[in-house]
Amino acid sequence: MKPLRVCRVCGLDAFTEAGLELFVRNKKSAHGFLNLCKSCHRAETKQRIYRTAEFIEVFRSRSPDRFIRCHFCTEEIIRLTGSRSDSLVIHSLDENHENWNPTNKVPTHYGCHSRYHNTGEKSFNWKGDEASYQAKWQRVKQ
């Protein structure tokens, strides 16, 4: 019998509706749950919070005025946690999220980061060359 959900981290299986309660809810996913168990989700969240705290000082040390500035819009990032459009997100320059080398990580606003990935070359909305993308990005920035 095929499991309804399998955790992508630890491999935990859920074969019944009751077993699905061990997984993280997400109404957009199949069966209403992600392929991530609650314990692995907690561990990933702790790691993400730790990494963000670790990189805040790295980002401040790079700036002469000690402000953390968005890589895309160059405005100051004030909110260091959360998922609002002006909150901090750590962007990977080489698109390898496992590479935690400080030279690979830059600070961005949540909104700028989302816009970049939704209109950039790697997205399904990409319709041109780099020059047209930069012109579109400048219009969005204003």
C-alpha positions as CSV (number, residue, x, y, z in Angstrom):
1,M,0.0,0.0,0.0
2,K,1.3,3.5,-1.0
3,P,1.7,6.0,1.9
4,L,-0.4,9.2,1.8
5,R,2.6,11.3,2.9
6,V,6.3,10.7,3.4
7,C,8.5,13.2,5.3
8,R,11.2,14.5,2.9
9,V,13.7,14.8,5.7
10,C,13.3,11.7,8.0
11,G,11.2,9.4,5.8
12,L,8.3,9.0,8.2
13,D,5.3,7.4,6.5
14,A,1.6,8.1,7.0
15,F,-0.7,5.4,5.7
16,T,-4.0,6.6,7.4
17,E,-5.8,9.8,8.1
18,A,-4.8,9.6,11.7
19,G,-1.1,9.2,10.7
20,L,-1.4,12.5,8.7
21,E,-1.8,14.4,12.0
22,L,2.0,13.9,12.4
23,F,2.6,16.1,9.4
24,V,2.4,19.9,8.9
25,R,-0.9,21.2,7.6
26,N,-1.1,23.0,4.3
27,K,-4.5,23.3,2.6
28,K,-2.9,23.6,-0.9
29,S,-1.1,20.3,-0.6
30,A,-2.4,16.8,-1.4
31,H,-4.5,15.5,1.5
32,G,-4.1,18.9,3.2
33,F,-0.6,18.2,4.6
34,L,3.0,18.9,3.5
35,N,5.6,16.1,2.9
36,L,7.2,17.3,6.2
37,C,6.6,15.9,9.6
38,K,6.0,18.3,12.6
39,S,9.3,17.4,14.3
40,C,11.4,18.0,11.2
41,H,9.5,21.3,10.6
42,R,10.4,22.4,14.1
43,A,14.0,21.5,13.6
44,E,14.1,23.4,10.2
45,T,12.5,26.5,11.8
46,K,15.0,26.5,14.7
47,Q,17.9,26.2,12.2
48,R,16.5,29.0,10.0
49,I,16.1,31.3,13.1
50,Y,19.7,30.4,14.2
51,R,21.1,31.1,10.7
52,T,19.3,34.4,10.5
53,A,20.7,35.6,13.8
54,E,24.1,34.4,12.9
55,F,24.1,36.4,9.6
56,I,22.7,39.6,11.0
57,E,26.1,40.6,12.4
58,V,27.8,39.5,9.2
59,F,25.5,41.8,7.1
60,R,26.1,44.7,9.5
61,S,29.8,44.3,9.4
62,R,29.8,44.6,5.6
63,S,28.1,48.0,5.7
64,P,30.1,51.1,6.6
65,D,27.1,52.6,8.5
66,R,26.2,49.2,10.1
67,F,22.7,49.2,8.5
68,I,21.5,46.1,6.8
69,R,20.5,47.1,3.2
70,C,18.5,45.1,0.7
71,H,20.6,43.6,-2.1
72,F,17.9,44.5,-4.7
73,C,16.5,47.9,-3.7
74,T,19.4,49.1,-1.4
75,E,16.9,50.4,1.2
76,E,17.5,49.6,4.9
77,I,15.9,46.4,6.3
78,I,14.3,47.2,9.6
79,R,12.3,44.0,10.4
80,L,14.7,41.1,11.1
81,T,12.0,38.5,11.5
82,G,8.6,37.7,10.1
83,S,7.1,37.4,6.6
84,R,6.0,40.9,5.9
85,S,7.3,42.5,2.7
86,D,9.8,44.6,4.6
87,S,11.3,41.7,6.6
88,L,14.7,40.2,6.2
89,V,15.3,37.2,3.9
90,I,18.7,35.7,3.2
91,H,19.2,35.2,-0.5
92,S,21.7,32.8,-2.0
93,L,23.7,34.3,-4.9
94,D,24.7,31.0,-6.4
95,E,21.2,29.5,-5.8
96,N,22.7,26.7,-3.7
97,H,20.8,26.9,-0.4
98,E,23.1,24.5,1.2
99,N,26.2,26.8,0.7
100,W,26.3,28.9,3.9
101,N,29.5,30.7,3.0
102,P,29.0,34.3,4.0
103,T,30.1,35.5,0.5
104,N,27.2,33.6,-1.0
105,K,24.5,35.1,1.2
106,V,23.0,38.6,0.9
107,P,20.2,40.3,2.8
108,T,17.0,41.2,1.0
109,H,13.5,42.3,1.8
110,Y,10.9,39.6,1.7
111,G,8.9,41.5,-1.0
112,C,12.0,42.2,-3.1
113,H,13.1,38.6,-2.9
114,S,9.6,37.4,-3.9
115,R,9.5,39.9,-6.8
116,Y,13.0,38.8,-8.0
117,H,12.1,35.1,-8.1
118,N,8.7,35.8,-9.7
119,T,10.0,38.0,-12.5
120,G,13.6,36.9,-12.9
121,E,15.2,34.6,-15.5
122,K,14.5,31.4,-13.5
123,S,10.8,32.1,-13.2
124,F,7.9,31.2,-15.4
125,N,7.2,34.9,-16.0
126,W,10.6,35.5,-17.7
127,K,10.0,37.0,-21.2
128,G,13.2,38.6,-22.3
129,D,16.9,39.4,-22.0
130,E,18.7,40.9,-19.0
131,A,18.3,44.5,-20.2
132,S,14.5,44.2,-20.4
133,Y,14.5,42.5,-17.0
134,Q,16.6,45.3,-15.4
135,A,14.2,48.0,-16.9
136,K,11.2,46.1,-15.6
137,W,12.9,45.8,-12.2
138,Q,13.6,49.6,-12.1
139,R,9.9,50.2,-12.8
140,V,8.8,47.9,-10.0
141,K,11.2,49.4,-7.6
142,Q,9.6,52.9,-8.1
